[in-house]
Amino acid sequence: MKRVLLKPVFEAFDYVMDHYYPSGLEEMASRSDTYAVISIQDTHTEGFGFVFRKNRCCRDVLTLYFDDIIMPVETAVLFDADMAGSIIRFIDRNRDCDTLLIHCYAGQSRSRAVAAFAVKMLGGDSSAYFETGSPNMYVYDLLMKTYEDMKVSLYS
């Protein structure tokens, strides 16, 4: 992966639409890079009303439903180790994409944690994600722990 993009939901949608073109007018697309999407959606509304799908440029999509919380709350869904494992396997199998696009509603907490983790997993420096915002540390820490637990099975 050449880059990890962190976006709020509406900017993620705009990024995807930059790859669209009418039939026969491919030159009208402003972007042609390949990308994979990690879409983090809210549970109280049962999502944002749309889901991303694979296409010519979008090579893969992982949609997860969990809320921006750090401990169990009766009416919300807490991020868990199964979701963390799904993210780790998704990043690993999409390393050949140009871009990893990660979004949640605001692009500030849940997706920021996932983006910081993705950059770290891919061997980069994720410090900017912590300096310029507030990642959900529960999500980040669980991703790091799960990754440590999975390394042997991923790379053997």
Secondary structure as UniProt FT lines:
FT   STRAND          3..8
FT   HELIX           9..17
FT   TURN            18..19
FT   TURN            23..24
FT   HELIX           26..28
FT   STRAND          35..41
FT   TURN            43..46
FT   STRAND          58..65
FT   TURN            74..75
FT   HELIX           81..93
FT   TURN            94..96
FT   STRAND          99..104
FT   HELIX           110..121
FT   TURN            122..123
FT   HELIX           127..131
FT   HELIX           137..154
//
